[in-house]
Amino acid sequence: MNIIPQSEQSDVSNVIDSLLNVDILVPVANNPNRFEINVVIMEFVSYLKNEHRLGLSEEIEAYLKRLELLANKIAQAVQAGESSEIVKSARELDLRMREVIKKLQHDEKALEGIAEQAKMANKQIPLRQRYAEVISSWDEYLEPMVEMIDLKGVFDRTVRVVENQLQNIIHKMDVVGVLIDELEIVRQAQARMMAMEKVAQHTLKRGTEILLPLREEVRINNSITQGASLALAIIRKQGINDLKVETRVPLLAQSHKNVVSSSAGIEKYIYGLHHFEPTLNRFPARHSDRKSPDKVITFNQVKRQVIKSLPIADIMTWLIENYAMVSTDNIIEWFAMLTRGDRFHKQRLIRQNYFTKTHRISLRSYQILQKIYANSNR
């Protein structure tokens, strides 16, 4: 058994008292002789270390269910005249809303960190790989949050229900007559609810501002890659003349041997190739046993076929069924181009799995209803 000398015990007590006085240490509930580090201090240290991890949108949804339950408990306590229960439930409601606000602010920092990390990654790594976490954060966090905070989403519905509940509670408390402290606690919870709603909208807006440019960069890169692949496929099969190049493609040679980098001009040129449709060269088939090369399917051809097939119950299913032998990358790219913007009247479907010849795809498809003819030039 080790016995601490009296002088050292005194020193330890002085240090503990000092930490308690500045709220670095706080007593453990129901045991004043045990202490723990203040939660606020722990969070501040985490902030200094930049330890932000993006949570799940489902966590916010779980908090919302608890808020609605607590508002009902306050209403029942007011009805029963239980002052202690009013105070207890109102304080817990306020605490839970502060936790939601803190989590939303934490998620915003996490999104900033994800974007910064993607930008600083090694440029030699392919863009899709560098921005993998950006795309994942958009699909698994930001997109569900948009649906949740939408006017008909879970967040908006819960906020309206709890706000109305608190307003009715305050009205009843005014009529029945309660202590000023109890009324102030409920009003404080009501004010916190409005603050939570503003923070949620700010986080959503800020998250979109952070991730959307990077997501758009990936989309453009995919289009450039597709255009280059299409051009190379045509060159291999039919020669470079079918590309109809009217001006010299701008190339910039570097000092390194056998290294050529592209300027913005060539990127723009290749990006436009995904709209390209090659001219068909007809050759006599007499005395020829050679198998004709596979025809390259372009987006414009797919778009015309979609318009002929309207309405389409599920555009992703339609693409997979009609272009079963096309690569999964092309199907995904056509899906994105068909559903982007206001080219068609469409309705969003629930998320489900789709299977191509080589991949399983999980996404929310669309029902394509009709073409918007005002934008037929698209």
C-alpha positions as CSV (number, residue, x, y, z in Angstrom):
1,M,0.0,0.0,0.0
2,N,1.5,3.4,-1.1
3,I,0.9,6.2,1.3
4,I,1.3,9.7,-0.2
5,P,3.3,12.0,2.2
6,Q,1.3,14.8,3.8
7,S,3.2,17.5,1.9
8,E,2.4,15.9,-1.4
9,Q,-1.3,15.4,-0.5
10,S,-1.4,19.1,0.2
11,D,0.1,19.9,-3.2
12,V,-2.4,17.6,-5.0
13,S,-5.3,19.2,-3.2
14,N,-4.1,22.7,-4.1
15,V,-3.8,21.7,-7.8
16,I,-7.3,20.1,-7.8
17,D,-8.8,23.1,-6.1
18,S,-7.2,25.4,-8.7
19,L,-8.6,23.2,-11.6
20,L,-12.0,23.2,-10.0
21,N,-12.0,27.0,-9.5
22,V,-11.4,27.5,-13.3
23,D,-13.9,24.8,-14.3
24,I,-11.3,22.6,-15.9
25,L,-12.3,19.8,-13.6
26,V,-15.9,19.2,-12.5
27,P,-17.2,16.8,-9.7
28,V,-18.8,13.6,-10.9
29,A,-22.5,13.4,-10.2
30,N,-23.3,11.8,-6.8
31,N,-19.6,11.5,-5.9
32,P,-18.0,14.8,-4.9
33,N,-14.6,13.1,-4.3
34,R,-14.3,12.1,-8.0
35,F,-13.6,14.5,-10.8
36,E,-13.7,14.6,-14.6
37,I,-12.5,17.0,-17.3
38,N,-15.2,19.5,-18.3
39,V,-16.9,18.5,-21.5
40,V,-16.4,22.1,-22.9
41,I,-12.7,21.8,-22.4
42,M,-12.6,18.4,-24.2
43,E,-14.5,19.9,-27.1
44,F,-12.2,22.9,-27.2
45,V,-9.1,20.6,-27.3
46,S,-10.7,18.6,-30.1
47,Y,-11.3,21.9,-32.0
48,L,-7.6,22.9,-31.6
49,K,-6.5,19.5,-32.8
50,N,-8.9,19.9,-35.8
51,E,-10.5,16.6,-35.1
52,H,-13.7,16.9,-37.0
53,R,-15.4,13.8,-38.3
54,L,-18.5,14.0,-40.5
55,G,-21.5,12.4,-38.9
56,L,-24.6,10.9,-40.5
57,S,-27.8,12.7,-41.3
58,E,-29.7,9.9,-39.4
59,E,-28.1,11.2,-36.2
60,I,-30.0,14.6,-36.7
61,E,-33.2,12.7,-37.4
62,A,-32.8,10.8,-34.1
63,Y,-32.4,14.1,-32.2
64,L,-35.6,15.4,-33.9
65,K,-37.7,12.5,-32.6
66,R,-36.4,13.2,-29.1
67,L,-37.3,16.9,-29.4
68,E,-40.9,16.1,-30.4
69,L,-41.2,13.6,-27.4
70,L,-39.9,16.2,-24.9
71,A,-42.3,18.9,-26.2
72,N,-45.2,16.4,-25.6
73,K,-43.9,15.7,-22.1
74,I,-43.9,19.5,-21.3
75,A,-47.5,19.8,-22.5
76,Q,-48.5,16.9,-20.3
77,A,-46.7,18.4,-17.3
78,V,-48.4,21.7,-17.8
79,Q,-51.8,19.9,-18.1
80,A,-51.1,18.1,-14.8
81,G,-49.6,21.1,-13.0
82,E,-46.3,19.4,-12.3
83,S,-43.8,22.3,-12.0
84,S,-40.7,20.1,-11.5
85,E,-41.5,18.1,-14.6
86,I,-42.0,21.3,-16.7
87,V,-38.6,22.6,-15.7
88,K,-36.9,19.2,-16.1
89,S,-38.3,18.5,-19.6
90,A,-37.8,22.1,-20.8
91,R,-34.2,22.1,-19.7
92,E,-33.6,18.7,-21.5
93,L,-35.3,20.1,-24.6
94,D,-33.0,23.1,-24.6
95,L,-30.0,20.8,-24.0
96,R,-30.9,18.6,-27.0
97,M,-31.3,21.5,-29.3
98,R,-27.9,22.9,-28.2
99,E,-26.5,19.4,-29.1
100,V,-28.1,19.6,-32.5
101,I,-26.6,23.1,-33.1
102,K,-23.2,21.9,-32.0
103,K,-23.4,18.8,-34.3
104,L,-24.4,20.9,-37.3
105,Q,-21.5,23.3,-36.7
106,H,-19.2,20.3,-36.2
107,D,-20.4,18.8,-39.5
108,E,-19.7,22.1,-41.3
109,K,-16.1,22.1,-40.1
110,A,-15.8,18.5,-41.2
111,L,-17.0,19.3,-44.7
112,E,-14.5,22.1,-44.9
113,G,-11.8,19.7,-43.8
114,I,-12.8,17.1,-46.4
115,A,-12.8,19.7,-49.2
116,E,-9.4,21.1,-48.1
117,Q,-7.9,17.6,-47.9
118,A,-9.2,16.8,-51.4
119,K,-7.7,20.0,-52.8
120,M,-4.3,19.3,-51.2
121,A,-4.0,15.7,-52.3
122,N,-1.3,14.5,-54.7
123,K,-2.2,15.8,-58.2
124,Q,-0.8,12.5,-59.7
125,I,-3.7,10.6,-58.1
126,P,-6.7,10.4,-60.4
127,L,-9.4,13.0,-59.7
128,R,-12.1,10.5,-59.0
129,Q,-9.9,8.9,-56.4
130,R,-8.8,12.2,-54.9
131,Y,-12.4,13.4,-54.6
132,A,-13.9,10.1,-53.5
133,E,-14.7,11.4,-50.0
134,V,-16.2,14.5,-51.5
135,I,-18.6,12.5,-53.6
136,S,-19.3,10.2,-50.7
137,S,-20.1,13.2,-48.4
138,W,-22.4,14.7,-51.0
139,D,-24.3,11.4,-51.5
140,E,-24.5,10.2,-48.0
141,Y,-24.7,13.4,-46.0
142,L,-25.5,16.5,-47.9
143,E,-28.2,15.1,-50.2
144,P,-30.1,13.4,-47.4
145,M,-29.8,16.7,-45.4
146,V,-31.3,18.6,-48.3
147,E,-34.3,16.2,-48.3
148,M,-34.6,16.5,-44.5
149,I,-34.5,20.3,-44.3
150,D,-36.8,20.7,-47.3
151,L,-40.2,22.3,-46.8
152,K,-41.8,18.9,-46.6
153,G,-38.9,17.1,-44.9
154,V,-38.6,15.6,-41.4
155,F,-36.6,18.5,-40.0
156,D,-39.0,21.2,-41.2
157,R,-42.1,19.2,-40.0
158,T,-40.6,18.5,-36.6
159,V,-39.6,22.2,-36.1
160,R,-43.1,23.3,-37.0
161,V,-44.7,20.8,-34.7
162,V,-42.5,21.6,-31.7
163,E,-42.8,25.4,-32.3
164,N,-46.6,25.2,-32.3
165,Q,-46.5,22.9,-29.2
166,L,-44.3,25.4,-27.3
167,Q,-46.5,28.3,-28.3
168,N,-49.6,26.5,-27.0
169,I,-47.7,25.6,-23.8
170,I,-46.7,29.2,-23.2
171,H,-50.3,30.3,-23.8
172,K,-51.6,27.7,-21.3
173,M,-49.0,28.7,-18.8
174,D,-50.1,32.4,-19.1
175,V,-53.7,31.4,-18.5
176,V,-53.1,28.9,-15.7
177,G,-50.4,31.0,-14.0
178,V,-47.0,29.6,-13.2
179,L,-43.8,30.8,-11.7
180,I,-41.8,33.2,-13.8
181,D,-38.8,30.9,-13.9
182,E,-40.7,28.1,-15.4
183,L,-42.2,30.3,-18.1
184,E,-38.8,31.7,-19.0
185,I,-37.3,28.2,-19.4
186,V,-39.9,27.3,-21.9
187,R,-39.5,30.6,-23.8
188,Q,-35.8,30.0,-23.8
189,A,-36.4,26.6,-25.4
190,Q,-38.6,28.3,-28.0
191,A,-35.9,30.8,-28.9
192,R,-33.4,27.9,-29.1
193,M,-35.6,26.2,-31.6
194,M,-35.5,29.2,-34.0
195,A,-31.7,29.4,-33.6
196,M,-31.4,25.7,-34.4
197,E,-33.4,26.1,-37.6
198,K,-31.2,29.0,-38.7
199,V,-28.0,27.0,-38.0
200,A,-29.3,24.0,-40.0
201,Q,-30.1,26.2,-43.0
202,H,-26.7,27.9,-42.8
203,T,-24.9,24.5,-42.6
204,L,-26.8,23.2,-45.6
205,K,-26.0,26.3,-47.6
206,R,-22.3,26.3,-46.6
207,G,-21.9,22.6,-47.3
208,T,-23.4,23.1,-50.8
209,E,-21.0,26.0,-51.4
210,I,-18.0,23.9,-50.3
211,L,-18.7,20.6,-52.1
212,L,-20.7,21.6,-55.2
213,P,-17.6,23.2,-57.1
214,L,-15.6,20.0,-56.4
215,R,-18.4,17.7,-57.5
216,E,-18.9,19.8,-60.7
217,E,-15.1,19.5,-61.3
218,V,-15.5,15.7,-61.2
219,R,-18.4,15.8,-63.6
220,I,-16.5,17.9,-66.1
221,N,-13.5,15.6,-65.7
222,N,-15.7,12.6,-66.5
223,S,-17.1,14.4,-69.6
224,I,-13.6,15.2,-70.8
225,T,-12.5,11.6,-70.2
226,Q,-15.6,10.3,-72.1
227,G,-14.9,12.7,-75.0
228,A,-11.3,11.6,-75.2
229,S,-12.3,7.9,-75.1
230,L,-14.9,8.5,-77.9
231,A,-12.4,10.4,-80.1
232,L,-9.7,7.6,-79.6
233,A,-12.3,4.9,-80.4
234,I,-13.2,6.7,-83.7
235,I,-9.6,7.3,-84.6
236,R,-8.7,3.6,-84.1
237,K,-11.6,2.4,-86.2
238,Q,-12.0,5.1,-88.9
239,G,-9.0,7.4,-88.8
240,I,-8.6,11.0,-87.7
241,N,-10.3,12.5,-90.7
242,D,-13.8,11.6,-89.3
243,L,-13.2,13.9,-86.4
244,K,-13.7,16.9,-88.7
245,V,-11.0,19.0,-87.1
246,E,-11.3,22.4,-88.6
247,T,-8.6,24.2,-86.6
248,R,-5.3,23.0,-85.1
249,V,-5.8,21.6,-81.6
250,P,-3.7,23.8,-79.3
251,L,-0.8,21.8,-77.7
252,L,1.8,23.0,-75.3
253,A,5.1,21.1,-75.3
254,Q,7.1,21.1,-72.1
255,S,10.9,20.9,-71.7
256,H,10.6,17.3,-70.6
257,K,11.1,14.8,-73.4
258,N,7.9,12.9,-74.5
259,V,5.7,14.9,-72.2
260,V,2.8,17.0,-73.6
261,S,0.4,18.9,-71.4
262,S,-2.9,20.4,-72.4
263,S,-4.0,24.0,-72.1
264,A,-7.6,25.1,-71.4
265,G,-8.2,25.1,-75.2
266,I,-7.7,21.4,-75.6
267,E,-9.7,20.6,-72.5
268,K,-12.6,22.6,-73.9
269,Y,-12.2,20.9,-77.3
270,I,-12.2,17.3,-75.8
271,Y,-15.1,18.2,-73.4
272,G,-17.2,19.1,-76.5
273,L,-16.5,15.7,-78.1
274,H,-19.0,13.9,-76.0
275,H,-21.7,15.6,-78.2
276,F,-19.9,14.5,-81.3
277,E,-21.6,12.2,-83.8
278,P,-19.3,10.6,-86.4
279,T,-20.3,10.4,-90.1
280,L,-21.0,7.0,-91.4
281,N,-18.8,5.7,-94.2
282,R,-20.5,3.0,-96.3
283,F,-18.2,0.5,-98.0
284,P,-19.3,-2.3,-100.4
285,A,-19.7,-5.6,-98.6
286,R,-19.1,-7.7,-101.7
287,H,-16.4,-10.4,-101.3
288,S,-15.8,-9.2,-97.7
289,D,-15.7,-11.6,-94.8
290,R,-14.5,-9.0,-92.3
291,K,-16.8,-8.3,-89.4
292,S,-17.9,-4.7,-89.2
293,P,-16.8,-2.7,-86.2
294,D,-19.2,-2.0,-83.3
295,K,-21.1,1.2,-83.8
296,V,-20.3,4.0,-81.3
297,I,-23.5,5.1,-79.5
298,T,-23.5,8.8,-78.7
299,F,-25.5,10.8,-76.1
300,N,-27.6,12.6,-78.8
301,Q,-28.7,9.2,-80.2
302,V,-29.7,8.1,-76.7
303,K,-31.6,11.4,-76.1
304,R,-33.6,11.0,-79.3
305,Q,-34.5,7.4,-78.3
306,V,-35.6,8.6,-74.9
307,I,-37.9,11.2,-76.4
308,K,-39.5,8.6,-78.6
309,S,-40.0,6.3,-75.6
310,L,-41.7,8.9,-73.3
311,P,-43.1,8.5,-70.7
312,I,-40.4,6.3,-69.0
313,A,-41.2,4.9,-65.6
314,D,-37.6,4.6,-64.5
315,I,-34.8,6.1,-66.6
316,M,-32.0,4.0,-65.1
317,T,-33.9,0.7,-65.7
318,W,-34.6,1.9,-69.3
319,L,-30.9,2.7,-70.0
320,I,-29.8,-0.7,-68.6
321,E,-32.4,-2.6,-70.6
322,N,-31.9,-0.8,-73.9
323,Y,-28.1,-0.5,-73.7
324,A,-27.1,-3.7,-71.9
325,M,-23.8,-4.1,-73.8
326,V,-22.7,-0.5,-73.1
327,S,-20.2,0.1,-70.3
328,T,-21.4,1.1,-66.8
329,D,-19.5,4.4,-67.0
330,N,-21.4,5.4,-70.2
331,I,-24.8,4.4,-68.6
332,I,-24.1,6.5,-65.5
333,E,-22.9,9.5,-67.6
334,W,-26.0,9.3,-69.8
335,F,-28.2,9.1,-66.7
336,A,-26.6,12.3,-65.3
337,M,-26.9,14.2,-68.5
338,L,-30.5,13.2,-69.1
339,T,-31.6,14.1,-65.5
340,R,-29.6,17.3,-65.1
341,G,-31.3,20.7,-65.6
342,D,-34.8,21.2,-67.0
343,R,-34.5,19.2,-70.2
344,F,-37.5,17.0,-69.1
345,H,-40.4,17.0,-66.7
346,K,-39.4,14.4,-64.2
347,Q,-40.1,13.0,-60.7
348,R,-37.6,11.6,-58.3
349,L,-37.9,7.9,-57.3
350,I,-36.7,6.2,-54.1
351,R,-33.2,4.9,-53.8
352,Q,-32.7,1.3,-55.0
353,N,-30.1,-1.0,-56.5
354,Y,-29.6,-1.4,-60.3
355,F,-27.5,-4.1,-61.9
356,T,-25.5,-3.8,-65.1
357,K,-23.5,-6.6,-66.7
358,T,-20.5,-5.7,-64.5
359,H,-21.7,-3.5,-61.6
360,R,-24.3,-2.9,-58.9
361,I,-25.4,0.8,-58.8
362,S,-27.3,2.3,-55.8
363,L,-29.0,5.6,-56.5
364,R,-32.3,7.5,-56.7
365,S,-33.5,7.4,-60.3
366,Y,-36.2,9.5,-62.0
367,Q,-39.5,9.0,-63.8
368,I,-39.3,10.9,-67.1
369,L,-42.7,12.3,-68.0
370,Q,-42.3,14.6,-71.0
371,K,-39.8,16.9,-72.8
372,I,-39.8,20.6,-72.1
373,Y,-40.0,22.0,-75.6
374,A,-39.1,25.5,-74.5
375,N,-35.6,24.2,-74.0
376,S,-35.5,22.0,-77.0
377,N,-32.2,23.4,-78.1
378,R,-30.4,21.6,-75.3
